[in-house]
Amino acid sequence: MTRAALIVIDMINTYDHDDAELLLPSAEAALPALLKLIERAREQDVPVIYANDNFGMWRSHHGEILQTALEGPHAGLVRPLAPDENSQFVVKARHSIFYETPLSYLLDQQDIGHVVLCGQVTEQCVLYSALDAHIRHLRVTVPKDAVAHIHEDLAEAALRMMERNMGARVVDADEVAFGDS
């Protein structure tokens, strides 16, 4: 039996980028479900792994990325879901959480075979990460109310693709089962 991990994608964010104004309402709407999911994972000793862009800050580390986001105009969206002392953090530079990151190794070392992907952006980083998880033979769950999008129509199509083409379970956050791995 393998373990599950909750992976929070790109939520440590300054929202100082193209399409941020389109993304912000969806990120704010996803926040309550995200917070409940993180809380449930922590209560059940499920690893919480943050996979986050470095925003071109190549000499930075996760603490610096978090601090930069907390000093930005949207700190209220970042502060409630900030990593705790038990959280793990993977810095990424491209859309997929796996592309040239140590995530595959980290998951393997912890016997994790089921990833629950939440965060942003549904039609970009979440979609590409789900595909990369699928080709690595990981079980994928995507809580549709805990992911944020830029374009609603593309997000709906991405969720359908993840479910149909990658065998992902697309459910509400309250339906996520960490223990049925």
N, C-alpha and C positions, 0 to 999 in steps of 0.2 A: 504494500500500500504506500502510495506517495503522498506527500504533503501539498498543501495549497499555500500560495503567497498572494497577498494583495499588492498590486503594483500601481502606484499613483504616478501618472504621467503628466509632466510639464505643468503642474499646478503651482510650483514656486516660480512666480512670473511677475515681471514688472508691467506687463501689458503695454509695452512701449514698442509696438511693431505693427506692420500692416495688418489690417483686418481686426485689430484689437477691439475697436468699437462694435464690430459685429459679434465678436466672441464674448465680450463681457456679460451681456444679459444671460446668455446660456450658461456661462461659468457660475454666475450668481444663482441661477436656478438649480444647478447641479450640486451646489455646496451642501445643502442639508443632507442629501442622500450620501454624499461623499463622507461627510463627518460621521454619520451613523455607521457607515461601512468600516471606516478606520477604527472607530471605537469598538465595534464588534470583533474585528480582527485582533486588536490588542487584547481584549478580554479573553479571547480564545487562544492566545499565544500563537497566532498566525503571523508569520513574518510580514512586516509592512516595508516595502521597498519603494523608495522614491527614485524614479528615472526622469531626469530633468535636463533640458537644454542648458548649455553653459552660456548662451547668448554672446558668443564670441569672446568671452572672458577666459582665455586659454591658460592664464596663470592662476586662475582662481580654484577654489575648492568648494565643496558643498556649503560650508558655513558662510563663505563670502557671497555665494549666489543667494542664499536665504536672506542674509543681511541686506543685500542690495534690493531684493523684492520687498522686504519689510520697511525699507526707507522710502519706497515709491508711493505713488498716489493711490494704489490699490492694495495697500497693506492689510486692510480689513478683510480682503478675500484670501489672503495668504496666511495671516496669523493663526486663524482657527485650525488650520490643517497642517501646521508646521511639524516637521519630524520631531519625535521625542528621542530620548537617549537610547532607545532600543531599535529605532528605525535604521534601515540601511539606505545608502544613497549611491546611485550610479549616475555619473555625469555622461551625457550623450551629446553628440554634435549634429546628428541627422534625425530623420523622422522615426526610424525604428529604434526601440529601446535595446535591441540586440546588436545593431550595426556598430562594429568595432568598439564594443563595450565589454566588460568582464561579466555581464549578466548571465550568460549561459553557464559559465563556470560557477558562479555564485549559486545559481539554482541547482546545479548538479551536486555541489558540495553539501547542500542542505536537503537533498533528496526531494526536491520540489518538482512535481509533475503536473501541477494544475495552477495556472495563473489567472487571477481575477484582475482584469484591466479596467482602470477607471481614470478619469482626468480629461485631458484635452489634447488634441482636437479629434473628434470622432472620425471625421472623414480624411484625416491625415495620419497623425502619429498613432492613434489607437488602431486604425485599420492596418497600417503597415506592421505594427507590432504584433497584432493578432495573426497576420500572415506568417511572420517570422516565427512566432510561437508554434503555430500549426506545423510548419515544415520541420520543426525540431521535435515533433511528436509530443507536445505539451497539450494538455486539456486547457481550453480557453473558455472563460466566462466573461461576459461584458454586461455589467448592470447599466441598462439604457438610461436610467434616471441619474446616474453618477458619471456621465460623460457629457462634455460640452462641445458644441459645434459652432462653426462659422456660418455654414449654409445648411439649413434644416433639411432641404431636399436631398443634398448629398450625404448628410449624416444618416438619414433614413435608408438610403441606398447602401451605404457602407455597413450599417447594421444587418441588413438583409444579406449582403455578400458574406459577412463574417459568419452568419448563421448557416447559410446555404452552402457556401463554397469551402468553409473552413471548419464546419461542425461546431462552431462556438455556441455556447448556451447564452442567449440574449434574454435577460430577465430583469425584473425590478430589483433594486438593491436589497430590499427586504427578503427576496427569494434566494439570494446567494447562499449556497451551502459550502462552507469551508471544509466541513468534516466528511463529505462524501467522496473524497478523492480516491 
